[in-house]
Amino acid sequence: MRKPIIFILLFLLMGLSQAQVRRGRRPLIELGPKVSLYLGHNTRFSLGAEVIVNPLRNLGLRIDLTELSFGEGDTDFFLNLRDISIDGILYIPAQGIKPYVFVGFGVAADGRTDVAFRGGVGLNYSITRGSDLFVEPGAVILYNSLSDETRVWFRLSLGGRFGLTQ
């Protein structure tokens, strides 16, 4: 009974690996406005912008440019000139809605050091050749050196990406 199931699974795997996927070229540099909802020990909402550089067909590097975050009792503004925030994006070849996986980190220092590790999945939906809409659920693990505490946030981001250069 197990041999036919293994044979069928191997056959399906070989068939899927040989399937022709339309290969589109991603813009070299993309700019993307986004909104994010953070759920954790409290709820936060943010507006931000990101830049993505796609040096390879299936690999991108994302830098968060700025974020205006507001929630219970305070508003924070982050500008990524002094601090570091970078994600690696691995695009999964597909037609229609295009999935990707991301992982990254960030460091901020202002009298204390905050270190963030991020990861999750995302879906791109192409509107035109150079513009996409995206939805991106993920997790953020934040360590604060001043209070020696670690917090975990769930983040849901929505936005658009617009190609600047091919």
N, CA and C of each residue as an Amber inpcrd file, in Angstrom:
protein
   498
   0.8180000  -1.2010000   0.0000000   0.0000000   0.0000000   0.0000000
   0.8580000   1.2610000   0.0000000   1.9840000   1.2270000   0.7040000
   2.8250000   2.4170000   0.7920000   3.5680000   2.6910000  -0.5120000
   3.9510000   1.6240000  -1.2360000   4.7110000   1.8180000  -2.4720000
   3.9290000   2.6080000  -3.5200000   2.6430000   2.3140000  -3.7560000
   1.9120000   3.1280000  -4.7340000   1.7780000   4.5880000  -4.3010000
   1.5920000   4.8380000  -3.0180000   1.4660000   6.2200000  -2.5380000
   2.7780000   6.9610000  -2.7370000   3.8980000   6.3210000  -2.4130000
   5.2090000   6.9500000  -2.6040000   5.4480000   7.2050000  -4.0830000
   5.0960000   6.2310000  -4.9520000   5.2710000   6.3940000  -6.3880000
   4.4380000   7.5670000  -6.9090000   3.1890000   7.6760000  -6.4610000
   2.3170000   8.7720000  -6.8960000   2.8700000  10.1140000  -6.4260000
   3.3380000  10.1950000  -5.1840000   3.9050000  11.4460000  -4.6770000
   5.1520000  11.8440000  -5.4510000   6.0320000  10.8940000  -5.7470000
   7.2250000  11.1980000  -6.5430000   6.8530000  11.6530000  -7.9480000
   5.8630000  11.0140000  -8.5490000   5.4060000  11.4000000  -9.8780000
   4.8540000  12.8280000  -9.8700000   4.0390000  13.1550000  -8.8700000
   3.4990000  14.5130000  -8.7530000   4.6050000  15.5350000  -8.5230000
   5.5760000  15.1880000  -7.6920000   6.6870000  16.0940000  -7.4250000
   7.4930000  16.3630000  -8.6890000   7.7660000  15.3320000  -9.4740000
   8.5010000  15.5250000 -10.7250000   7.6810000  16.3480000 -11.7050000
   6.3900000  16.1100000 -11.7630000   5.5390000  16.8800000 -12.6580000
   5.4820000  18.3460000 -12.2790000   5.3780000  18.6230000 -10.9850000
   5.3480000  20.0160000 -10.5350000   6.6760000  20.7140000 -10.7710000
   7.7740000  19.9920000 -10.6190000   9.0810000  20.6220000 -10.8170000
   9.3280000  20.9420000 -12.2810000   8.6680000  20.2310000 -13.2050000
   8.8460000  20.4740000 -14.6320000   7.8390000  21.4780000 -15.1910000
   6.8830000  21.8910000 -14.3860000   5.8540000  22.8190000 -14.8580000
   6.4840000  24.1410000 -15.2600000   6.0020000  24.6850000 -16.3470000
   6.5210000  25.9470000 -16.8480000   5.8410000  27.0990000 -16.1140000
   6.6390000  27.9240000 -15.5030000   6.1380000  29.0940000 -14.8030000
   6.5700000  30.3160000 -15.5930000   5.6250000  31.2180000 -15.8500000
   5.9540000  32.4300000 -16.5780000   6.9350000  33.2480000 -15.7520000
   8.0480000  33.5890000 -16.3480000   9.0800000  34.3170000 -15.6130000
   9.0230000  35.7920000 -15.9840000   8.5460000  36.5810000 -15.0810000
   8.5230000  38.0160000 -15.2900000   9.7150000  38.6600000 -14.6110000
  10.1210000  39.7900000 -15.1540000  11.2310000  40.4950000 -14.5310000
  10.6830000  41.4640000 -13.5080000  11.2480000  41.4160000 -12.3490000
  10.8910000  42.3060000 -11.2620000  11.7150000  43.5870000 -11.4240000
  11.1440000  44.7440000 -11.1040000  11.9430000  45.9710000 -11.1730000
  13.1570000  45.8870000 -10.2470000  14.2640000  46.5080000 -10.6630000
  15.4790000  46.4900000  -9.8500000  15.2540000  47.2110000  -8.5230000
  14.5800000  48.3630000  -8.5700000  14.2970000  49.1360000  -7.3530000
  12.7960000  49.3970000  -7.2880000  12.2060000  49.1030000  -6.1210000
  10.7830000  49.3360000  -5.8970000  10.6020000  50.2290000  -4.6760000
   9.6140000  51.1060000  -4.7330000   9.2470000  51.9600000  -3.6070000
   7.8360000  51.5750000  -3.1980000   7.6190000  51.4130000  -1.8800000
   6.3190000  50.9460000  -1.4370000   5.7870000  51.6280000  -0.2060000
   4.6540000  52.3320000  -0.3190000   3.9520000  52.8010000   0.8810000
   3.1770000  51.6390000   1.4910000   3.0270000  51.6520000   2.8150000
   2.3300000  50.5490000   3.4720000   1.6750000  51.0150000   4.7590000
   0.6860000  50.2490000   5.1870000   0.0690000  50.4160000   6.5000000
   0.2380000  49.0940000   7.2340000   0.4520000  49.1700000   8.5380000
   0.6790000  47.9600000   9.3330000  -0.1500000  48.0070000  10.6020000
  -0.5990000  46.8490000  11.0140000  -1.2970000  46.6650000  12.2760000
  -0.4420000  45.7380000  13.1220000  -0.0750000  46.2000000  14.3270000
   0.7300000  45.4110000  15.2550000  -0.1590000  44.9530000  16.4030000
  -0.1510000  43.6630000  16.6730000  -0.8980000  43.1030000  17.7960000
   0.0860000  42.4230000  18.7280000   0.0870000  42.8320000  19.9960000
   0.9930000  42.2580000  20.9830000   0.4850000  42.5950000  22.3600000
   1.3720000  43.1540000  23.2080000   0.9170000  43.5470000  24.5430000
  -0.0330000  44.7360000  24.4680000  -0.0120000  45.4750000  23.3510000
  -1.0320000  46.4630000  23.0310000  -1.1950000  46.4810000  21.5130000
  -2.0650000  47.3290000  21.0150000  -2.3320000  47.4000000  19.5810000
  -1.7610000  48.6940000  19.0360000  -1.0520000  48.5970000  17.9080000
  -0.4660000  49.7720000  17.2710000  -0.8150000  49.7560000  15.7880000
  -0.8630000  50.9400000  15.2180000  -1.1380000  51.1240000  13.8010000
  -0.0330000  52.0020000  13.2490000   0.4340000  51.7240000  12.0420000
   1.5180000  52.5460000  11.5070000   1.3530000  52.7780000  10.0120000
   1.9200000  53.8850000   9.5730000   2.0400000  54.2380000   8.1630000
   3.5270000  54.3030000   7.8590000   3.9470000  53.7390000   6.7400000
   5.3780000  53.7190000   6.4600000   5.6810000  53.6260000   4.9850000
   6.9760000  53.5770000   4.6960000   7.4680000  53.4400000   3.3270000
   8.7020000  52.5560000   3.3410000   8.8780000  51.8160000   2.2610000
  10.0010000  50.8950000   2.1480000  10.6060000  50.9890000   0.7570000
  11.8620000  50.5910000   0.6600000  12.5510000  50.4750000  -0.6230000
  13.0290000  49.0400000  -0.7430000  12.7950000  48.4420000  -1.9010000
  13.2460000  47.0740000  -2.1530000  14.1870000  47.0930000  -3.3470000
  15.3390000  46.4650000  -3.1780000  16.3020000  46.2870000  -4.2580000
  16.2950000  44.8020000  -4.6020000  16.0610000  44.4950000  -5.8760000
  15.9860000  43.1100000  -6.3400000  17.1950000  42.7980000  -7.2250000
  18.3390000  42.4280000  -6.6430000  19.5290000  42.1750000  -7.4650000
  19.4310000  40.8880000  -8.2770000  18.6600000  39.9210000  -7.7980000
  18.4790000  38.6500000  -8.4920000  16.9970000  38.4050000  -8.7210000
  16.6760000  37.4620000  -9.5820000  15.2770000  37.1900000  -9.9210000
  14.4660000  36.7600000  -8.7090000  15.0340000  35.9360000  -7.8460000
  14.2770000  35.3970000  -6.7110000  14.7320000  35.9320000  -5.3670000
  15.5280000  36.9840000  -5.3380000  16.0460000  37.5110000  -4.0820000
  15.9370000  39.0250000  -4.0610000  15.4330000  39.5590000  -2.9380000
  15.3370000  40.9990000  -2.7690000  15.8130000  41.4090000  -1.3910000
  16.2210000  42.6680000  -1.2710000  16.6220000  43.2500000   0.0100000
  15.7160000  44.4410000   0.2720000  15.0750000  44.4530000   1.4390000
  14.1370000  45.5170000   1.7870000  14.7030000  46.3650000   2.9080000
  14.5790000  47.6700000   2.7450000  14.9800000  48.6270000   3.7740000
  13.7510000  49.4580000   4.1130000  13.3630000  49.4620000   5.3820000
  12.2550000  50.3090000   5.8210000  12.7660000  51.7360000   5.9240000
  12.2080000  52.6360000   5.1120000  12.6570000  54.0260000   5.1250000
  12.1450000  54.7870000   6.3320000  10.8490000  54.7350000   6.5420000
  10.2460000  55.5230000   7.6080000   8.9660000  54.8490000   8.0850000
   8.5940000  55.1690000   9.3190000   7.3530000  54.6320000   9.8750000
   6.8280000  55.5870000  10.9400000   5.5640000  55.9330000  10.8170000
   4.8580000  56.7150000  11.8240000   3.9210000  55.7500000  12.5260000
   4.2070000  55.4660000  13.7950000   3.4920000  54.4420000  14.5470000
   2.7470000  55.0950000  15.7000000   1.4720000  54.7710000  15.8230000
   0.7080000  55.3230000  16.9350000  -0.1740000  54.2350000  17.5240000
  -0.3840000  54.3640000  18.8240000  -1.1670000  53.3750000  19.5470000
  -1.6090000  53.9380000  20.8700000  -1.7040000  53.0870000  21.8460000
  -2.2500000  53.4450000  23.1470000  -1.3650000  54.4500000  23.8770000
  -1.6710000  55.7300000  23.7140000  -1.0230000  56.7530000  24.5130000
   0.2020000  57.4190000  23.9280000   0.7940000  56.9020000  22.8500000
   1.9890000  57.5560000  22.3240000   2.0660000  57.4050000  20.8090000
   2.8860000  58.2620000  20.2220000   3.1490000  58.2400000  18.7910000
   4.6530000  58.2370000  18.5980000   5.1410000  57.3480000  17.7400000
   6.5730000  57.2510000  17.4620000   6.8100000  57.4730000  15.9810000
   7.9340000  58.1300000  15.6770000   8.3480000  58.3300000  14.2930000
   9.7420000  57.7560000  14.1250000   9.9060000  56.8900000  13.1470000
  11.1980000  56.2760000  12.8720000  11.6450000  56.6810000  11.4750000
  12.8820000  57.1240000  11.3600000  13.4910000  57.4450000  10.0780000
  14.7700000  56.6350000   9.9880000  14.8690000  55.7900000   9.0110000
  15.9560000  54.8200000   8.9310000  17.2000000  55.4300000   8.2830000
  17.7440000  56.4680000   8.8930000  19.0130000  57.0250000   8.4410000
  20.1440000  56.6140000   9.3680000  19.8730000  56.5800000  10.6510000
  20.8950000  56.2500000  11.6410000  20.7960000  54.8000000  12.0910000
  19.5960000  54.3050000  12.2100000  19.3790000  52.9440000  12.6830000
  19.3490000  51.9830000  11.4960000  19.4100000  50.7100000  11.7770000
  19.4710000  49.6870000  10.7370000  18.1780000  48.8850000  10.7490000
  17.6110000  48.6690000   9.5870000  16.4500000  47.7990000   9.4380000
  16.4880000  47.2170000   8.0350000  16.7590000  45.9210000   7.9180000
  16.8920000  45.2960000   6.6040000  16.2840000  43.8950000   6.6410000
  15.6220000  43.5340000   5.5560000  15.0120000  42.2120000   5.4110000
  15.5000000  41.5850000   4.1130000  15.6680000  40.2840000   4.1370000
  15.9090000  39.5200000   2.9230000  14.5990000  38.9000000   2.4740000
  14.3280000  38.9620000   1.1730000  13.0840000  38.4360000   0.6190000
  13.4250000  37.3430000  -0.3830000  12.8090000  36.1910000  -0.2270000
  12.9610000  35.0870000  -1.1670000  11.6350000  34.9190000  -1.8970000
  11.6400000  35.2500000  -3.2030000  10.4290000  35.1420000  -4.0130000
  10.2570000  33.7020000  -4.4780000   9.0470000  33.1940000  -4.3960000
   8.7320000  31.8390000  -4.8310000   8.0580000  31.9530000  -6.2000000
   8.6360000  31.3440000  -7.2490000   8.0600000  31.4760000  -8.5920000
   6.6410000  30.9180000  -8.6510000   5.7150000  31.7210000  -9.1620000
   4.3160000  31.3060000  -9.2940000   3.6200000  32.2400000 -10.2680000
   2.4640000  31.8270000 -10.7470000   1.6440000  32.6680000 -11.6020000
   0.5330000  33.2940000 -10.7730000   0.0170000  34.4200000 -11.2460000
  -1.0850000  35.0680000 -10.5320000  -0.5960000  35.7340000  -9.2620000
  -1.0590000  35.2500000  -8.1310000  -0.6170000  35.7760000  -6.8420000
   0.7310000  35.1490000  -6.5200000   1.7310000  35.9850000  -6.2890000
   3.1070000  35.5080000  -6.1180000   3.4980000  35.5130000  -4.6390000
   3.7830000  34.3550000  -4.0620000   4.1810000  34.2900000  -2.6510000
   5.6640000  34.5830000  -2.4620000   6.0090000  35.0020000  -1.2610000
   7.4060000  35.1870000  -0.8840000   7.5520000  34.9810000   0.6150000
   8.7870000  34.7710000   1.0240000   9.1370000  34.5790000   2.4290000
  10.1580000  35.6540000   2.7720000  10.0560000  36.2390000   3.9670000
  11.0350000  37.2530000   4.3570000  11.5410000  36.9810000   5.7640000
  12.7600000  37.4100000   6.0070000  13.3770000  37.3390000   7.3310000
  14.3290000  38.5290000   7.4310000  14.4170000  39.1330000   8.6160000
  15.2750000  40.2990000   8.7470000  15.5050000  40.6870000  10.1860000
  16.2210000  41.7960000  10.3400000  16.5210000  42.2950000  11.6740000
  16.5850000  43.8140000  11.6310000  16.5290000  44.4060000  12.8060000
  16.6600000  45.8420000  12.9430000  17.3240000  46.1720000  14.2590000
  18.0740000  47.2730000  14.2840000  18.7430000  47.7400000  15.4920000
  18.4800000  49.2310000  15.6150000  18.0610000  49.6680000  16.7930000
  17.8450000  51.0840000  17.0690000  18.5220000  51.4230000  18.3860000
  19.2310000  52.5450000  18.4210000  19.9360000  52.9600000  19.6390000
  19.6070000  54.4130000  19.9350000  19.0290000  54.6570000  21.1130000
  18.7250000  56.0060000  21.5710000  18.6800000  55.9730000  23.0940000
  19.8440000  55.8730000  23.7300000  19.9090000  55.7340000  25.1740000
  19.6910000  54.2950000  25.6120000  19.2140000  53.4910000  24.7030000
  19.0230000  52.0570000  24.9210000  19.1770000  51.3940000  23.5540000
  19.2610000  50.1130000  23.5390000  19.3700000  49.3920000  22.2740000
  18.1700000  48.4750000  22.1150000  17.4700000  48.6430000  21.0190000
  16.3670000  47.7580000  20.6560000  16.8250000  46.9060000  19.4820000
  16.6820000  45.6040000  19.6150000  17.0210000  44.6770000  18.5380000
  15.7500000  43.9440000  18.1510000  15.4400000  43.9400000  16.8610000
  14.2300000  43.2830000  16.3730000  14.5930000  42.2250000  15.3430000
  13.9500000  41.0840000  15.4510000  14.0460000  40.0210000  14.4540000
  12.6580000  39.8300000  13.8710000  12.5800000  39.7830000  12.5330000
  11.2900000  39.6930000  11.8560000  11.2850000  38.5130000  10.8960000
  10.1120000  37.9940000  10.6620000   9.9560000  36.9330000   9.6770000
   8.4960000  36.7440000   9.3430000   8.2410000  36.1930000   8.1770000
   6.8680000  35.9360000   7.7830000   6.7630000  35.5900000   6.3170000
   5.5570000  35.6530000   5.8250000   5.2690000  35.3540000   4.4310000
   4.5140000  36.5340000   3.8350000   4.4580000  36.5830000   2.5250000
   3.7340000  37.6490000   1.8650000   3.1940000  37.1910000   0.5300000
   2.2380000  37.9550000   0.0170000   1.6460000  37.6860000  -1.2840000
   1.6510000  38.9690000  -2.0940000   2.1990000  38.9110000  -3.3100000
   2.1710000  40.0270000  -4.2530000   1.1150000  39.7510000  -5.3090000
   0.3340000  40.7740000  -5.6420000  -0.6180000  40.6770000  -6.7390000
  -0.2850000  41.7880000  -7.7280000   0.0990000  41.4210000  -8.9380000
   0.5120000  42.4050000  -9.9420000  -0.6970000  43.1260000 -10.5190000
  -0.6160000  44.4550000 -10.5120000  -1.6500000  45.2790000 -11.1310000
  -1.2280000  45.6090000 -12.5560000  -0.0250000  46.1330000 -12.6880000
   0.5820000  46.3840000 -13.9880000   1.9770000  45.7710000 -13.9620000
   2.7100000  45.9510000 -15.0280000   4.0460000  45.3460000 -15.1160000
   4.9710000  45.8140000 -13.9970000   4.8720000  47.0480000 -13.5730000
   5.7910000  47.5690000 -12.5670000   5.1770000  47.8730000 -11.2190000
   3.9160000  47.4830000 -10.9930000   3.2960000  47.7980000  -9.7020000
   2.5420000  46.5870000  -9.1530000   2.6440000  46.4180000  -7.8440000
   2.0290000  45.2920000  -7.1380000   1.2810000  45.7980000  -5.9150000
   0.2780000  45.0520000  -5.5050000  -0.3260000  45.1850000  -4.1830000
   0.1800000  44.0160000  -3.3620000   0.3480000  44.2140000  -2.0590000
   0.8380000  43.1130000  -1.2350000   0.1170000  43.0550000   0.0980000
   0.0900000  41.8570000   0.6590000  -0.3700000  41.6100000   2.0200000
   0.7000000  40.7390000   2.6570000   1.0130000  41.0380000   3.9210000
   2.1820000  40.4090000   4.5310000   1.9640000  40.1770000   6.0240000
   1.5460000  38.9830000   6.4330000   1.5180000  38.6670000   7.8630000
   2.8960000  38.2030000   8.3230000   3.2310000  38.5320000   9.5530000
   4.5310000  38.1180000  10.0760000   4.6170000  38.3340000  11.5740000
   5.7680000  38.0000000  12.1130000   6.0290000  38.1530000  13.5450000
   7.2670000  39.0140000  13.7400000   7.2690000  39.7910000  14.8190000
   8.4060000  40.6300000  15.1940000   8.7600000  40.2960000  16.6370000
  10.0110000  39.9520000  16.8710000  10.5090000  39.7060000  18.2260000
  11.4240000  40.8710000  18.5670000  11.0810000  41.6250000  19.6030000
  11.7960000  42.8480000  19.9630000  12.4230000  42.7010000  21.3390000
  13.7330000  42.9470000  21.4120000  14.4550000  42.9060000  22.6850000
  14.8900000  44.3220000  23.0340000  14.5880000  44.7610000  24.2560000
  14.9460000  46.0840000  24.7490000  16.0250000  45.9160000  25.8110000
  17.2180000  46.4990000  25.5870000  18.3370000  46.3130000  26.5190000
  18.1640000  47.0990000  27.8140000  17.4060000  48.2010000  27.7870000
  17.2340000  49.0170000  28.9820000  16.3840000  48.2920000  30.0280000
  15.2810000  47.7340000  29.6000000  14.4020000  47.0380000  30.5440000
  14.6280000  45.5290000  30.5390000  15.5250000  45.0490000  29.6760000
  15.8570000  43.6280000  29.5830000  14.5990000  42.7770000  29.3980000
  13.7320000  43.2270000  28.4820000  12.5150000  42.4760000  28.2150000
  12.4270000  42.1440000  26.7300000  11.7180000  41.0870000  26.4400000
  11.4940000  40.6470000  25.0710000   9.9950000  40.6310000  24.8110000
   9.5970000  41.2240000  23.6940000   8.1830000  41.2590000  23.3190000
   8.0150000  40.6370000  21.9440000   6.8860000  40.0040000  21.7490000
   6.5580000  39.3990000  20.4650000   5.3100000  40.0940000  19.9250000
   5.3910000  40.5380000  18.6710000   4.2890000  41.2170000  18.0110000
   3.8770000  40.4090000  16.7880000   2.5940000  40.4110000  16.4930000
   2.0930000  39.9340000  15.2130000   1.8900000  41.1670000  14.3540000
   2.3990000  41.1590000  13.1180000   2.2740000  42.3160000  12.2320000
   1.5610000  41.9090000  10.9490000   0.5800000  42.6990000  10.5550000
  -0.1070000  42.5230000   9.2890000   0.0750000  43.8070000   8.4960000
   0.7500000  43.7160000   7.3590000   1.0230000  44.8820000   6.5230000
   0.3030000  44.7550000   5.1920000  -0.1980000  45.8870000   4.7060000
  -0.8450000  45.9940000   3.4000000  -0.2520000  47.1920000   2.6920000
  -0.1010000  47.0990000   1.3820000   0.4280000  48.2510000   0.6740000
   0.6040000  47.9990000  -0.8050000   1.3470000  48.8920000  -1.4230000
   1.6490000  48.8010000  -2.8430000   3.1360000  48.9540000  -3.0690000
   3.5980000  48.4330000  -4.1720000   5.0030000  48.5850000  -4.5580000
   5.0370000  49.0430000  -6.0050000   5.8600000  50.0460000  -6.2450000
   5.9350000  50.6450000  -7.5680000   7.3710000  50.5990000  -8.0520000
   7.5750000  50.0120000  -9.2330000   8.9140000  49.8830000  -9.7890000
   9.4640000  51.2230000 -10.2450000  10.6890000  51.5290000  -9.8270000
  11.3380000  52.7740000 -10.2300000  12.2630000  52.5620000 -11.4170000
  13.0010000  51.4610000 -11.4270000  13.9160000  51.1580000 -12.5330000
  13.7950000  49.6940000 -12.8990000  14.0290000  49.3990000 -14.1510000
  14.0490000  48.0080000 -14.6020000  15.4710000  47.5600000 -14.5690000
